[in-house]
Amino acid sequence: MPAGVTWGQYISFSIAAMLSMLAGSQLVHQHYKPLVDLNKYINKELEHLPENLQGKIRSELKDEGILK
């Protein structure tokens, strides 16, 4: 095993590390709410594309439930 630790110590450390990463990402996600204004950013980026592509992409995103 790496660094001379037992399998039990290695597995317990790995589980603790994974749980802390998941909890941290969930905490950050709930605090900063990164997906709240996703539609605004998508529409802003679509404005830089030609009209025919805008319509196609908007319809695909609406079908997938990403855009309202």
Residue pairs with C-beta under 8 A, 6 or more apart in sequence:
1 7
1 10
2 10
5 13
38 66
39 67
39 68
42 61
42 66
42 67
43 67
46 54
46 57
46 58
47 54
49 57
58 67
61 67
62 68
